[in-house]
Amino acid sequence: MDFELSREHQALRRLIREFAEEEVRPAARQADRSSQPPVEVIKKAAEIGLFGVPFPREYGGLGAGETGYCILMEELGRVDTSFATIIGAHIGIGAMAIYLGGSKHIREKYLPDLCSGKKIAAFALTEPQAGSDAASIKMRATKEGDSYILDGSKMWITNGPLASTMSILAVTDPALGARGGATAFVIETRDENGQTTEGFTPGKYEHKMGLHGSPTAAISFDNFRVPQENILGQTGLGFVVFMQTLDVGRVTLGAATLGGAQASLQQVLEWAAMREQFGKPLAQMQSIQFMIADMAAETEALRSLVYRTAWLVDNQKPFIKEAGMCKLLGSEIASRCVDRAVQVLGALGYSRDVHTERGFRDARIAEIFEGTNEIQRILIAEQLLREVGVRIRP
Ligand code: COS
C-alpha cells in the first residue's frame, strides 16, 4: 500500500496551491461581495490548464485522472468554495458527462475547447419539480429529422450564466418516463461572441445564502434544435449517463469539502496560538484542544476516504458507495469544522472582515447540491444491502 502521491501529482499540487494563493484567494472576497464571478482569475486558471485536469491529453487535458482532479478541488476548496464550484461544475459534471457519454467524434469536437477553458460547461438536470427525484424531469426532446427539438426549463444551473456548452437531460419517450425514456445531449447555448443560441433563454440569477462568486441561474428552451449526433450515450439511456456523471462529481465535491475543512482547522490552530484570554493563549485551554483534535481527526479520515475513492475511480473499480460517502461525510465534516472555527474566533468569526463568515455560508450548500445528503444515505444503504441480496427500492 502506497500513500504517497506520484511526483506528477505532487508537482500538480504545488502548481495549484501557488495559483490558489496568488490568484484565487485575493479575488474571493470581492466576488462574494459583488456576487460576480472573478472572470480574470477564471481566464488565468484556463491558461495554466486547470480546466482540463482529469481528462486525457488526447482531448487537451492534463491527463491527471480523478486523483489529480481531487487535488485541484481540495486546493481550490481551501481558499474559495465559489471558485471550486465554478471549476467543479465545468469539469466534474458538465464536461464529464461529455467524456463519459460522448462518442469519439463528440469528445474530439467538444473536449479540447472545454479543457483549454475557451468554453465553459454546465450540467442541466434539475427542474422546478425535479430535485432529488431526478427522474421526474419534464423537459422534452422531440425528434424532427436528424435533430431533436428541446422545450422546457431547468433551474439551479451552476455556471448557467457563464456556460456556452451544456450537458442536458430531456425526455424523448414520455411513455417510458425519464428512467428508460430520457436522452442526454451536449448543446451549444452561446456562440463565440457570447450571443445566445436561438431558442435558449438564460433566466434570473439566484440570490443565494452563499457561493456568491459562483453564478447560478434558471434557463429555458423553446424550439431549441440539437443535432442527433450530439446524443451522449444511447437514446433513452441518458439517465444512466447523468447518474454516472454525478457519481464522479461527488468524489471531487468531497475533495473540495476536504479543502474547506482543512482551512478551518488551520485557521483555528493559528488563532488559538495567538489569541489570549484569562492570561493565556486559547491553545492552552482544553475545550479548544478538544475542538482541534476533533477537527483534525475528521479531516484526516475524510482525506483517506477521498483519495482512496479517487484511486478506485482511476483503477476502474466500483465506487458508487464510496462516492456517496465522500459527498456525505465531506459536506458534514466541512460544515462542522467551519462552525467550530466561527466559535473559536468568537465575534471575529462572525465578522465579514474574516473569511470564516463566508466559509460558513458557503459550506452549507454541499449538504444539498449534487444529491442531498438524505439521497446519499439511501444510495449507500442501497449498495450495501444489495450485497446481501436486499433491494430497498423497486
Ligand atoms: N450508475 C449507473 N446506473 C445508475 C445509477 C448509477 N449511479 N443510478 C441509477 N442508475 C440506473 C439504474 O440501474 C436504473 O437502470 P435499470 O432500470 O436498467 O436498472 C436507472 O438508472 C434508474 O435508476 P433508479 O431506479 O435508481 O432511479 P430512481 O428514480 O429511483 O432514483 C436516484 C435514483 C435517487 C439515485 C436519483 O434520482 C438521484 O441521484 N437523485 C439525486 C439527484 C441529484 O443528485 N441532483 C443534483 C442536481 S445536479 S448537480
Boltz pocket constraint, residues with backbone or C-beta under 6 A from the ligand:
constraints:
  - pocket:
      binder: B
      contacts: [[A, 123], [A, 125], [A, 126], [A, 131], [A, 132], [A, 133], [A, 134], [A, 135], [A, 179], [A, 239], [A, 240], [A, 243], [A, 244], [A, 246], [A, 247], [A, 320], [A, 368], [A, 369], [A, 370], [A, 371], [A, 372], [A, 375], [A, 379], [A, 393]]
      max_distance: 6.0
